[in-house]
């Protein structure tokens, strides 16, 4: 076999695998594009100013909006992030700076892996038994705690992997200048890996933003506008669930509109993360 024939076979194989990868990519993206298109087509017709700024109507009345669910989702997710981010970043920082052979590291790492695999409905039941039943009432803060548990693995793993990529010389230089250990970690190491930590936070929020099962056992839902996190509170996943299983066509349309709003929020957060990552990205 001469050189030209060998080169032809190499180029043919390269072309074949390149086409194969493109085909598989299209097959993978097609369901996502189809779902987004269908949600956009069904939900965009329900979006208007009245839909975004008014409360739900009583059963039997047409119209209404989802203002209580939008505000409720924002409250619940913000409180969940306030709980999960400091804990998740701290644990990820500990993992990145620990000896991987230590017993504490291995046990803690196993616990995070197990937590990541626990079904959301099980977390909802656990939080119900720990917080809802002892206090005798549903509340938004119990829903936030359930979502915080679900956010932790993403934040911890992203923080750990990002901070492990930070050059060890940065830490050594800071300590050599007499900077205390805790200031070195907070002011040097963590800011250096900020883009990766932000990605983990957004992934955690994106995972829990559409969760319904934990909120059924904790926040429960509320047909009224509520600003107290110690009382039941509506959210977009709950209102989508309740409206989707209802026998009313008007409520089905509201459910599609709420689904569209939820998807757009997640899309906006992902775009915001990419912009932040580009701004604060540090090349190692």
BATOR-806978 format. One line per 8 residues: number of its first residue (from 1); for each residue z, y, x of N, C-alpha, C. Coordinates in nm, 3 decimals, always signed. Layout:
<pts>
NUM> Z Y X Z Y X Z Y X | ...
</pts>
This chain:
<pts>
1> +0.000 -0.119 +0.086 +0.000 +0.000 +0.000 +0.000 +0.124 +0.090 | -0.102 +0.210 +0.072 -0.110 +0.329 +0.155 -0.019 +0.440 +0.103 | -0.018 +0.550 +0.178 +0.075 +0.660 +0.147 +0.043 +0.724 +0.013 | -0.087 +0.741 -0.017 -0.125 +0.809 -0.142 -0.083 +0.728 -0.264 | -0.098 +0.594 -0.255 -0.056 +0.509 -0.368 +0.095 +0.513 -0.387 | +0.170 +0.507 -0.276 +0.316 +0.514 -0.284 +0.361 +0.647 -0.343 | +0.297 +0.755 -0.300 +0.331 +0.887 -0.353 +0.301 +0.896 -0.502 | +0.189 +0.834 -0.547 +0.154 +0.835 -0.689 +0.260 +0.764 -0.772
9> +0.309 +0.648 -0.724 +0.412 +0.574 -0.798 +0.543 +0.652 -0.804 | +0.578 +0.719 -0.694 +0.701 +0.800 -0.694 +0.692 +0.914 -0.794 | +0.580 +0.983 -0.793 +0.562 +1.095 -0.886 +0.558 +1.046 -1.031 | +0.499 +0.929 -1.053 +0.493 +0.873 -1.188 +0.633 +0.838 -1.238 | +0.714 +0.776 -1.151 +0.851 +0.743 -1.191 +0.933 +0.869 -1.217 | +0.916 +0.970 -1.131 +0.988 +1.095 -1.153 +0.950 +1.158 -1.286 | +0.819 +1.159 -1.316 +0.772 +1.215 -1.442 +0.825 +1.135 -1.562 | +0.826 +1.003 -1.549 +0.874 +0.918 -1.657 +1.021 +0.946 -1.690
17> +1.105 +0.951 -1.586 +1.247 +0.974 -1.609 +1.274 +1.117 -1.655 | +1.193 +1.212 -1.610 +1.210 +1.349 -1.657 +1.178 +1.358 -1.807 | +1.070 +1.294 -1.848 +1.035 +1.292 -1.991 +1.143 +1.219 -2.071 | +1.196 +1.109 -2.014 +1.300 +1.033 -2.082 +1.426 +1.117 -2.102 | +1.464 +1.193 -2.001 +1.583 +1.280 -2.012 +1.560 +1.387 -2.118 | +1.440 +1.445 -2.121 +1.410 +1.549 -2.220 +1.417 +1.491 -2.361 | +1.363 +1.370 -2.379 +1.366 +1.306 -2.512 +1.509 +1.280 -2.556 | +1.591 +1.226 -2.466 +1.731 +1.199 -2.501 +1.807 +1.329 -2.529
25> +1.774 +1.435 -2.457 +1.838 +1.564 -2.482 +1.804 +1.615 -2.622 | +1.677 +1.603 -2.660 +1.635 +1.646 -2.794 +1.703 +1.562 -2.901 | +1.711 +1.430 -2.878 +1.778 +1.342 -2.974 +1.925 +1.379 -2.989 | +1.988 +1.417 -2.876 +2.129 +1.455 -2.881 +2.149 +1.588 -2.952 | +2.060 +1.683 -2.928 +2.075 +1.816 -2.986 +2.033 +1.821 -3.133 | +1.947 +1.729 -3.175 +1.894 +1.736 -3.312 +2.003 +1.730 -3.418 | +2.101 +1.635 -3.411 +2.206 +1.636 -3.515 +2.284 +1.765 -3.519 | +2.316 +1.823 -3.401 +2.390 +1.948 -3.397 +2.310 +2.060 -3.462
33> +2.181 +2.070 -3.426 +2.097 +2.175 -3.484 +2.082 +2.155 -3.634 | +2.067 +2.029 -3.678 +2.052 +2.002 -3.821 +2.178 +2.040 -3.898 | +2.295 +2.009 -3.842 +2.421 +2.043 -3.909 +2.438 +2.194 -3.918 | +2.412 +2.264 -3.806 +2.425 +2.409 -3.806 +2.326 +2.474 -3.903 | +2.205 +2.422 -3.907 +2.105 +2.476 -3.998 +2.146 +2.456 -4.144 | +2.198 +2.339 -4.175 +2.238 +2.312 -4.314 +2.357 +2.398 -4.355 | +2.455 +2.413 -4.265 +2.570 +2.499 -4.295 +2.524 +2.643 -4.313 | +2.432 +2.688 -4.229 +2.380 +2.824 -4.240 +2.306 +2.842 -4.372
41> +2.222 +2.745 -4.407 +2.141 +2.756 -4.529 +2.228 +2.757 -4.655 | +2.331 +2.670 -4.658 +2.415 +2.661 -4.777 +2.521 +2.770 -4.782 | +2.568 +2.813 -4.663 +2.681 +2.905 -4.661 +2.644 +3.052 -4.662 | +2.525 +3.087 -4.609 +2.490 +3.228 -4.597 +2.477 +3.295 -4.733 | +2.440 +3.219 -4.836 +2.423 +3.278 -4.970 +2.556 +3.319 -5.032 | +2.666 +3.259 -4.983 +2.797 +3.294 -5.038 +2.862 +3.411 -4.966 | +2.805 +3.453 -4.853 +2.867 +3.558 -4.773 +2.830 +3.695 -4.827 | +2.931 +3.771 -4.863 +2.916 +3.911 -4.902 +3.049 +3.981 -4.881
49> +3.050 +4.111 -4.902 +3.172 +4.188 -4.879 +3.285 +4.143 -4.972 | +3.253 +4.113 -5.095 +3.353 +4.066 -5.191 +3.413 +3.933 -5.147 | +3.330 +3.845 -5.093 +3.375 +3.713 -5.047 +3.476 +3.725 -4.933 | +3.457 +3.825 -4.846 +3.542 +3.840 -4.728 +3.667 +3.922 -4.755 | +3.669 +4.002 -4.860 +3.779 +4.097 -4.878 +3.859 +4.075 -5.007 | +3.830 +3.970 -5.082 +3.902 +3.947 -5.207 +3.971 +3.811 -5.206 | +4.066 +3.798 -5.298 +4.142 +3.674 -5.310 +4.068 +3.574 -5.398 | +4.105 +3.445 -5.390 +4.044 +3.345 -5.478 +4.074 +3.374 -5.625
57> +3.980 +3.344 -5.710 +3.998 +3.359 -5.854 +4.069 +3.236 -5.912 | +4.138 +3.252 -6.025 +4.201 +3.135 -6.090 +4.096 +3.035 -6.136 | +4.140 +2.915 -6.164 +4.049 +2.809 -6.211 +3.981 +2.852 -6.339 | +3.848 +2.836 -6.342 +3.772 +2.872 -6.460 +3.701 +3.005 -6.447 | +3.743 +3.090 -6.354 +3.679 +3.219 -6.332 +3.585 +3.210 -6.212 | +3.469 +3.271 -6.225 +3.372 +3.269 -6.116 +3.400 +3.382 -6.017 | +3.342 +3.371 -5.901 +3.359 +3.473 -5.798 +3.482 +3.446 -5.713 | +3.537 +3.551 -5.659 +3.653 +3.537 -5.572 +3.613 +3.530 -5.426
65> +3.713 +3.539 -5.339 +3.688 +3.536 -5.196 +3.789 +3.450 -5.122 | +3.789 +3.462 -4.991 +3.875 +3.377 -4.908 +3.957 +3.461 -4.811 | +3.993 +3.583 -4.851 +4.067 +3.670 -4.761 +4.197 +3.606 -4.715 | +4.268 +3.541 -4.805 +4.396 +3.478 -4.769 +4.377 +3.367 -4.666 | +4.265 +3.292 -4.676 +4.240 +3.183 -4.581 +4.203 +3.236 -4.443 | +4.126 +3.345 -4.439 +4.087 +3.403 -4.310 +4.210 +3.456 -4.237 | +4.291 +3.533 -4.307 +4.413 +3.587 -4.245 +4.508 +3.474 -4.208 | +4.521 +3.373 -4.294 +4.610 +3.260 -4.265 +4.567 +3.184 -4.141
73> +4.437 +3.159 -4.126 +4.387 +3.088 -4.008 +4.415 +3.166 -3.882 | +4.394 +3.298 -3.887 +4.421 +3.382 -3.770 +4.568 +3.375 -3.732 | +4.656 +3.387 -3.831 +4.800 +3.382 -3.805 +4.839 +3.248 -3.743 | +4.796 +3.139 -3.804 +4.838 +3.005 -3.760 +4.786 +2.976 -3.620 | +4.660 +3.009 -3.592 +4.602 +2.980 -3.461 +4.663 +3.068 -3.352 | +4.688 +3.197 -3.383 +4.748 +3.286 -3.284 +4.888 +3.239 -3.246 | +4.968 +3.202 -3.346 +5.103 +3.152 -3.317 +5.096 +3.021 -3.239 | +5.002 +2.933 -3.275 +4.985 +2.807 -3.201 +4.948 +2.834 -3.055
81> +4.859 +2.932 -3.033 +4.821 +2.966 -2.895 +4.939 +3.025 -2.818 | +5.020 +3.108 -2.884 +5.137 +3.165 -2.817 +5.236 +3.058 -2.775 | +5.239 +2.948 -2.850 +5.328 +2.837 -2.815 +5.266 +2.750 -2.706 | +5.138 +2.718 -2.722 +5.075 +2.617 -2.636 +5.032 +2.671 -2.500 | +4.985 +2.795 -2.493 +4.929 +2.846 -2.367 +5.034 +2.853 -2.256 | +5.151 +2.916 -2.278 +5.249 +2.918 -2.167 +5.293 +2.779 -2.123 | +5.315 +2.690 -2.220 +5.358 +2.554 -2.185 +5.245 +2.479 -2.114 | +5.124 +2.486 -2.169 +5.011 +2.414 -2.111 +4.977 +2.461 -1.971
89> +4.974 +2.592 -1.949 +4.944 +2.645 -1.817 +5.053 +2.607 -1.718 | +5.179 +2.611 -1.761 +5.290 +2.574 -1.672 +5.281 +2.427 -1.631 | +5.254 +2.339 -1.728 +5.242 +2.196 -1.696 +5.121 +2.171 -1.607 | +5.007 +2.236 -1.637 +4.889 +2.222 -1.553 +4.914 +2.271 -1.412 | +4.990 +2.380 -1.399 +5.026 +2.432 -1.267 +5.113 +2.332 -1.191 | +5.207 +2.269 -1.263 +5.291 +2.167 -1.201 +5.209 +2.048 -1.154 | +5.115 +2.003 -1.238 +5.031 +1.889 -1.201 +4.945 +1.921 -1.078 | +4.889 +2.042 -1.074 +4.799 +2.077 -0.964 +4.872 +2.089 -0.831
97> +5.002 +2.116 -0.836 +5.079 +2.140 -0.713 +5.173 +2.024 -0.681 | +5.160 +1.912 -0.755 +5.251 +1.799 -0.736 +5.185 +1.686 -0.659 | +5.267 +1.602 -0.604 +5.220 +1.480 -0.538 +5.177 +1.379 -0.644 | +5.050 +1.340 -0.641 +4.999 +1.250 -0.743 +5.063 +1.112 -0.739 | +5.137 +1.081 -0.633 +5.202 +0.951 -0.622 +5.345 +0.952 -0.674 | +5.395 +1.071 -0.708 +5.533 +1.078 -0.755 +5.546 +1.018 -0.894 | +5.663 +0.966 -0.923 +5.686 +0.901 -1.052 +5.680 +1.000 -1.166 | +5.737 +1.119 -1.146 +5.737 +1.222 -1.250 +5.595 +1.263 -1.286
105> +5.510 +1.277 -1.184 +5.370 +1.314 -1.209 +5.299 +1.207 -1.290 | +5.315 +1.082 -1.251 +5.244 +0.973 -1.320 +5.291 +0.957 -1.464 | +5.422 +0.967 -1.486 +5.474 +0.954 -1.622 +5.429 +1.072 -1.709 | +5.436 +1.192 -1.652 +5.395 +1.311 -1.727 +5.246 +1.308 -1.759 | +5.166 +1.266 -1.661 +5.021 +1.258 -1.681 +4.988 +1.155 -1.788 | +5.058 +1.044 -1.789 +5.037 +0.942 -1.892 +5.073 +0.997 -2.029 | +5.181 +1.074 -2.036 +5.223 +1.132 -2.164 +5.117 +1.227 -2.219 | +5.055 +1.307 -2.131 +4.949 +1.399 -2.174 +4.829 +1.320 -2.225
113> +4.792 +1.213 -2.154 +4.678 +1.130 -2.197 +4.706 +1.067 -2.333 | +4.827 +1.021 -2.354 +4.863 +0.960 -2.483 +4.860 +1.066 -2.594 | +4.913 +1.185 -2.564 +4.913 +1.293 -2.663 +4.771 +1.330 -2.703 | +4.679 +1.327 -2.608 +4.540 +1.362 -2.639 +4.477 +1.261 -2.734 | +4.522 +1.138 -2.729 +4.463 +1.034 -2.813 +4.531 +1.014 -2.948 | +4.640 +1.085 -2.973 +4.710 +1.068 -3.101 +4.628 +1.132 -3.213 | +4.602 +1.062 -3.323 +4.527 +1.121 -3.435 +4.599 +1.242 -3.493 | +4.520 +1.337 -3.540 +4.578 +1.461 -3.591 +4.668 +1.438 -3.710
121> +4.635 +1.341 -3.793 +4.717 +1.315 -3.912 +4.855 +1.262 -3.872 | +4.861 +1.188 -3.762 +4.990 +1.138 -3.714 +5.075 +1.254 -3.664 | +5.013 +1.348 -3.592 +5.086 +1.467 -3.547 +5.137 +1.546 -3.667 | +5.056 +1.555 -3.771 +5.098 +1.625 -3.891 +5.221 +1.560 -3.955 | +5.223 +1.427 -3.961 +5.337 +1.357 -4.019 +5.462 +1.377 -3.933 | +5.445 +1.372 -3.800 +5.560 +1.390 -3.711 +5.620 +1.528 -3.728 | +5.536 +1.631 -3.730 +5.586 +1.768 -3.747 +5.649 +1.784 -3.886 | +5.595 +1.716 -3.984 +5.655 +1.720 -4.118 +5.797 +1.665 -4.115
129> +5.817 +1.553 -4.043 +5.950 +1.492 -4.036 +6.045 +1.574 -3.950 | +5.991 +1.643 -3.848 +6.076 +1.718 -3.756 +6.112 +1.857 -3.807 | +6.018 +1.923 -3.877 +6.038 +2.063 -3.911 +6.034 +2.092 -4.062 | +5.943 +2.027 -4.134 +5.930 +2.059 -4.276 +6.044 +1.996 -4.357 | +6.067 +1.868 -4.339 +6.168 +1.799 -4.418 +6.310 +1.849 -4.390 | +6.351 +1.870 -4.262 +6.488 +1.921 -4.239 +6.514 +2.058 -4.300 | +6.412 +2.147 -4.298 +6.430 +2.281 -4.352 +6.398 +2.288 -4.501 | +6.339 +2.183 -4.554 +6.317 +2.176 -4.698 +6.203 +2.261 -4.751
137> +6.109 +2.303 -4.665 +5.997 +2.383 -4.714 +5.881 +2.379 -4.615 | +5.761 +2.394 -4.670 +5.642 +2.406 -4.587 +5.636 +2.548 -4.529 | +5.571 +2.561 -4.415 +5.562 +2.692 -4.352 +5.445 +2.697 -4.256 | +5.398 +2.820 -4.233 +5.287 +2.838 -4.140 +5.328 +2.805 -3.997 | +5.454 +2.834 -3.963 +5.497 +2.810 -3.825 +5.499 +2.661 -3.793 | +5.532 +2.577 -3.891 +5.526 +2.432 -3.867 +5.382 +2.387 -3.846 | +5.287 +2.449 -3.917 +5.146 +2.420 -3.893 +5.103 +2.464 -3.754 | +5.154 +2.578 -3.710 +5.123 +2.625 -3.574 +5.177 +2.532 -3.468
145> +5.296 +2.478 -3.490 +5.355 +2.384 -3.394 +5.269 +2.258 -3.385 | +5.222 +2.210 -3.501 +5.136 +2.091 -3.501 +5.006 +2.117 -3.424 | +4.946 +2.233 -3.447 +4.822 +2.266 -3.375 +4.848 +2.289 -3.227 | +4.967 +2.343 -3.194 +5.001 +2.364 -3.053 +5.008 +2.232 -2.978 | +5.065 +2.129 -3.041 +5.069 +1.996 -2.981 +4.928 +1.946 -2.951 | +4.835 +1.974 -3.041 +4.698 +1.927 -3.024 +4.623 +2.008 -2.919 | +4.662 +2.133 -2.897 +4.597 +2.217 -2.798 +4.641 +2.185 -2.656 | +4.762 +2.134 -2.640 +4.821 +2.117 -2.508 +4.734 +2.035 -2.411
153> +4.684 +1.916 -2.449 +4.608 +1.837 -2.351 +4.488 +1.910 -2.291 | +4.413 +1.983 -2.374 +4.296 +2.056 -2.324 +4.337 +2.164 -2.225 | +4.443 +2.237 -2.256 +4.487 +2.345 -2.169 +4.542 +2.288 -2.038 | +4.622 +2.182 -2.049 +4.683 +2.122 -1.930 +4.577 +2.068 -1.836 | +4.484 +1.990 -1.888 +4.384 +1.927 -1.803 +4.290 +2.030 -1.741 | +4.250 +2.130 -1.819 +4.162 +2.233 -1.765 +4.233 +2.314 -1.657 | +4.359 +2.349 -1.680 +4.436 +2.424 -1.580 +4.453 +2.342 -1.452 | +4.486 +2.214 -1.468 +4.506 +2.129 -1.351 +4.380 +2.117 -1.267
161> +4.268 +2.085 -1.334 +4.144 +2.065 -1.259 +4.095 +2.195 -1.195 | +4.116 +2.307 -1.263 +4.072 +2.435 -1.207 +4.155 +2.474 -1.086 | +4.287 +2.463 -1.098 +4.376 +2.505 -0.988 +4.368 +2.411 -0.869 | +4.329 +2.286 -0.891 +4.309 +2.195 -0.777 +4.191 +2.237 -0.691 | +4.099 +2.312 -0.749 +3.981 +2.359 -0.674 +4.008 +2.487 -0.597 | +4.121 +2.551 -0.624 +4.155 +2.673 -0.550 +4.189 +2.636 -0.406 | +4.129 +2.701 -0.307 +4.157 +2.666 -0.167 +4.306 +2.675 -0.135 | +4.355 +2.574 -0.068 +4.497 +2.570 -0.032 +4.533 +2.683 +0.064
169> +4.433 +2.735 +0.133 +4.460 +2.843 +0.229 +4.508 +2.970 +0.160 | +4.468 +2.992 +0.034 +4.515 +3.110 -0.039 +4.666 +3.104 -0.058 | +4.714 +2.987 -0.097 +4.857 +2.970 -0.116 +4.931 +2.984 +0.016 | +4.879 +2.922 +0.122 +4.944 +2.930 +0.252 +4.948 +3.073 +0.304 | +4.840 +3.149 +0.285 +4.836 +3.288 +0.332 +4.938 +3.373 +0.258 | +4.950 +3.351 +0.127 +5.045 +3.428 +0.048 +5.189 +3.398 +0.090 | +5.219 +3.270 +0.107 +5.353 +3.231 +0.148 +5.384 +3.281 +0.289 | +5.282 +3.281 +0.375 +5.302 +3.327 +0.513 +5.333 +3.476 +0.519
177> +5.286 +3.552 +0.420 +5.316 +3.694 +0.415 +5.452 +3.724 +0.355 | +5.525 +3.620 +0.319 +5.659 +3.639 +0.267 +5.668 +3.652 +0.116 | +5.556 +3.626 +0.046 +5.558 +3.633 -0.100 +5.631 +3.511 -0.155 | +5.726 +3.529 -0.247 +5.797 +3.413 -0.304 +5.702 +3.316 -0.371 | +5.748 +3.191 -0.382 +5.662 +3.085 -0.435 +5.616 +3.117 -0.576 | +5.709 +3.161 -0.663 +5.672 +3.183 -0.803 +5.573 +3.298 -0.817 | +5.587 +3.402 -0.732 +5.491 +3.512 -0.736 +5.355 +3.468 -0.681 | +5.356 +3.381 -0.583 +5.231 +3.328 -0.530 +5.154 +3.253 -0.637
185> +5.225 +3.170 -0.712 +5.157 +3.091 -0.815 +5.109 +3.179 -0.930 | +5.192 +3.277 -0.971 +5.159 +3.359 -1.088 +5.056 +3.467 -1.055 | +5.068 +3.528 -0.937 +4.983 +3.644 -0.906 +4.864 +3.611 -0.818 | +4.863 +3.493 -0.755 +4.752 +3.458 -0.666 +4.674 +3.337 -0.719 | +4.745 +3.227 -0.741 +4.677 +3.102 -0.777 +4.623 +3.106 -0.919 | +4.707 +3.142 -1.016 +4.664 +3.144 -1.156 +4.550 +3.243 -1.181 | +4.558 +3.369 -1.134 +4.444 +3.459 -1.156 +4.314 +3.410 -1.093 | +4.324 +3.339 -0.981 +4.203 +3.287 -0.917 +4.132 +3.186 -1.006
193> +4.208 +3.107 -1.077 +4.148 +3.007 -1.166 +4.147 +3.048 -1.311 | +4.148 +3.179 -1.337 +4.159 +3.229 -1.474 +4.045 +3.183 -1.563 | +3.923 +3.179 -1.509 +3.807 +3.142 -1.591 +3.821 +2.999 -1.643 | +3.865 +2.906 -1.558 +3.883 +2.768 -1.601 +3.995 +2.754 -1.702 | +4.103 +2.831 -1.683 +4.214 +2.827 -1.777 +4.169 +2.879 -1.914 | +4.090 +2.987 -1.914 +4.038 +3.041 -2.039 +3.950 +2.939 -2.111 | +3.870 +2.866 -2.034 +3.788 +2.762 -2.095 +3.874 +2.658 -2.165 | +3.983 +2.617 -2.098 +4.073 +2.520 -2.159 +4.137 +2.573 -2.286
201> +4.175 +2.700 -2.284 +4.236 +2.761 -2.404 +4.137 +2.763 -2.520 | +4.013 +2.804 -2.491 +3.913 +2.811 -2.598 +3.878 +2.672 -2.649 | +3.870 +2.574 -2.559 +3.845 +2.436 -2.602 +3.957 +2.388 -2.693 | +4.081 +2.424 -2.658 +4.193 +2.386 -2.742 +4.185 +2.452 -2.878 | +4.152 +2.581 -2.881 +4.140 +2.651 -3.009 +4.025 +2.594 -3.091 | +3.912 +2.566 -3.024 +3.797 +2.510 -3.095 +3.830 +2.373 -3.155 | +3.915 +2.297 -3.085 +3.950 +2.166 -3.137 +4.036 +2.176 -3.263 | +4.130 +2.270 -3.264 +4.225 +2.275 -3.375 +4.180 +2.367 -3.488
209> +4.079 +2.452 -3.463 +4.040 +2.550 -3.564 +3.995 +2.484 -3.694 | +3.936 +2.366 -3.685 +3.887 +2.299 -3.805 +3.974 +2.184 -3.852 | +4.092 +2.168 -3.794 +4.180 +2.057 -3.833 +4.243 +2.083 -3.970 | +4.236 +1.982 -4.054 +4.291 +1.993 -4.190 +4.416 +1.908 -4.209 | +4.414 +1.785 -4.157 +4.523 +1.690 -4.182 +4.660 +1.744 -4.141 | +4.677 +1.801 -4.021 +4.811 +1.850 -3.986 +4.860 +1.961 -4.078 | +4.767 +2.045 -4.125 +4.807 +2.156 -4.210 +4.842 +2.111 -4.351 | +4.787 +1.999 -4.395 +4.824 +1.946 -4.526 +4.972 +1.909 -4.531
217> +5.026 +1.864 -4.418 +5.166 +1.823 -4.412 +5.260 +1.936 -4.372 | +5.205 +2.049 -4.328 +5.291 +2.153 -4.271 +5.273 +2.288 -4.341 | +5.157 +2.353 -4.320 +5.133 +2.484 -4.382 +5.110 +2.472 -4.531 | +5.050 +2.362 -4.574 +5.033 +2.322 -4.715 +4.929 +2.404 -4.790 | +4.919 +2.532 -4.762 +4.826 +2.617 -4.835 +4.898 +2.712 -4.930 | +4.828 +2.820 -4.966 +4.888 +2.922 -5.054 +4.775 +2.999 -5.121 | +4.773 +3.005 -5.254 +4.664 +3.078 -5.322 +4.681 +3.229 -5.314 | +4.792 +3.276 -5.257 +4.818 +3.419 -5.247 +4.813 +3.464 -5.101
225> +4.806 +3.594 -5.083 +4.805 +3.651 -4.949 +4.947 +3.657 -4.896 | +4.971 +3.595 -4.781 +5.106 +3.584 -4.727 +5.104 +3.621 -4.579 | +5.199 +3.705 -4.538 +5.207 +3.748 -4.399 +5.330 +3.692 -4.329 | +5.404 +3.608 -4.396 +5.523 +3.548 -4.336 +5.491 +3.409 -4.285 | +5.518 +3.385 -4.157 +5.489 +3.254 -4.100 +5.593 +3.150 -4.140 | +5.697 +3.193 -4.211 +5.801 +3.100 -4.255 +5.780 +3.054 -4.400 | +5.663 +3.084 -4.454 +5.628 +3.040 -4.589 +5.493 +2.967 -4.584 | +5.461 +2.890 -4.689 +5.328 +2.825 -4.691 +5.217 +2.928 -4.677
233> +5.109 +2.889 -4.610 +5.000 +2.983 -4.581 +4.865 +2.913 -4.593 | +4.769 +2.983 -4.647 +4.633 +2.929 -4.659 +4.564 +2.931 -4.524 | +4.457 +2.854 -4.512 +4.374 +2.853 -4.392 +4.234 +2.808 -4.430 | +4.138 +2.836 -4.344 +4.000 +2.800 -4.375 +3.979 +2.650 -4.392 | +4.033 +2.563 -4.302 +4.014 +2.419 -4.324 +4.074 +2.370 -4.456 | +4.191 +2.423 -4.492 +4.255 +2.380 -4.616 +4.175 +2.423 -4.738 | +4.124 +2.546 -4.737 +4.049 +2.594 -4.852 +3.915 +2.522 -4.863 | +3.856 +2.487 -4.749 +3.732 +2.408 -4.752 +3.758 +2.271 -4.813
241> +3.868 +2.207 -4.771 +3.903 +2.075 -4.824 +3.929 +2.080 -4.974 | +4.009 +2.176 -5.017 +4.045 +2.184 -5.159 +3.925 +2.219 -5.246 | +3.841 +2.309 -5.199 +3.724 +2.349 -5.278 +3.617 +2.240 -5.278 | +3.602 +2.170 -5.166 +3.497 +2.068 -5.157 +3.523 +1.950 -5.249 | +3.650 +1.914 -5.274 +3.681 +1.799 -5.359 +3.701 +1.839 -5.505 | +3.682 +1.968 -5.534 +3.699 +2.014 -5.672 +3.574 +1.980 -5.754 | +3.586 +1.981 -5.886 +3.469 +1.950 -5.971 +3.386 +2.073 -6.008 | +3.415 +2.188 -5.947 +3.349 +2.313 -5.986 +3.241 +2.351 -5.884
249> +3.120 +2.375 -5.934 +3.009 +2.413 -5.847 +3.035 +2.545 -5.776 | +3.100 +2.638 -5.845 +3.130 +2.768 -5.784 +3.223 +2.752 -5.665 | +3.320 +2.663 -5.675 +3.411 +2.637 -5.563 +3.338 +2.568 -5.448 | +3.242 +2.481 -5.481 +3.163 +2.417 -5.376 +3.089 +2.522 -5.293 | +3.035 +2.623 -5.361 +2.965 +2.730 -5.290 +3.061 +2.808 -5.200 | +3.183 +2.832 -5.249 +3.283 +2.900 -5.167 +3.321 +2.816 -5.045 | +3.324 +2.682 -5.063 +3.355 +2.594 -4.951 +3.247 +2.603 -4.844 | +3.120 +2.611 -4.886 +3.012 +2.627 -4.788 +3.022 +2.761 -4.716
257> +3.058 +2.865 -4.790 +3.076 +2.995 -4.727 +3.189 +2.995 -4.626 | +3.300 +2.930 -4.661 +3.413 +2.921 -4.569 +3.376 +2.838 -4.446 | +3.296 +2.733 -4.465 +3.250 +2.651 -4.352 +3.164 +2.735 -4.257 | +3.078 +2.818 -4.314 +2.995 +2.905 -4.232 +3.080 +3.001 -4.150 | +3.181 +3.061 -4.213 +3.269 +3.155 -4.142 +3.343 +3.083 -4.029 | +3.391 +2.962 -4.055 +3.465 +2.887 -3.953 +3.376 +2.854 -3.834 | +3.254 +2.812 -3.859 +3.161 +2.779 -3.751 +3.126 +2.904 -3.671 | +3.108 +3.016 -3.738 +3.075 +3.141 -3.669 +3.192 +3.187 -3.581
265> +3.313 +3.168 -3.628 +3.430 +3.206 -3.546 +3.434 +3.124 -3.419 | +3.412 +2.992 -3.431 +3.413 +2.905 -3.314 +3.300 +2.941 -3.218 | +3.182 +2.971 -3.272 +3.069 +3.011 -3.190 +3.099 +3.141 -3.116 | +3.159 +3.236 -3.185 +3.194 +3.364 -3.122 +3.295 +3.344 -3.009 | +3.394 +3.258 -3.031 +3.494 +3.233 -2.927 +3.431 +3.169 -2.803 | +3.336 +3.079 -2.824 +3.268 +3.016 -2.711 +3.183 +3.115 -2.633 | +3.114 +3.204 -2.704 +3.036 +3.308 -2.635 +3.128 +3.401 -2.558 | +3.240 +3.437 -2.619 +3.337 +3.524 -2.551 +3.391 +3.458 -2.425
273> +3.412 +3.327 -2.430 +3.459 +3.254 -2.313 +3.357 +3.256 -2.200 | +3.230 +3.236 -2.235 +3.126 +3.238 -2.132 +3.117 +3.375 -2.066 | +3.131 +3.481 -2.147 +3.127 +3.615 -2.089 +3.246 +3.640 -1.998 | +3.364 +3.594 -2.041 +3.483 +3.610 -1.957 +3.471 +3.527 -1.830 | +3.416 +3.407 -1.842 +3.399 +3.321 -1.725 +3.304 +3.385 -1.624 | +3.198 +3.447 -1.673 +3.102 +3.511 -1.583 +3.165 +3.631 -1.514 | +3.253 +3.703 -1.586 +3.314 +3.823 -1.529 +3.417 +3.789 -1.423 | +3.501 +3.685 -1.449 +3.613 +3.655 -1.360 +3.589 +3.533 -1.272
281> +3.465 +3.483 -1.274 +3.439 +3.361 -1.197 +3.456 +3.387 -1.048 | +3.527 +3.296 -0.981 +3.546 +3.303 -0.838 +3.478 +3.184 -0.773 | +3.395 +3.209 -0.675 +3.325 +3.100 -0.606 +3.413 +3.051 -0.491 | +3.441 +2.920 -0.493 +3.527 +2.860 -0.391 +3.443 +2.814 -0.273
</pts>
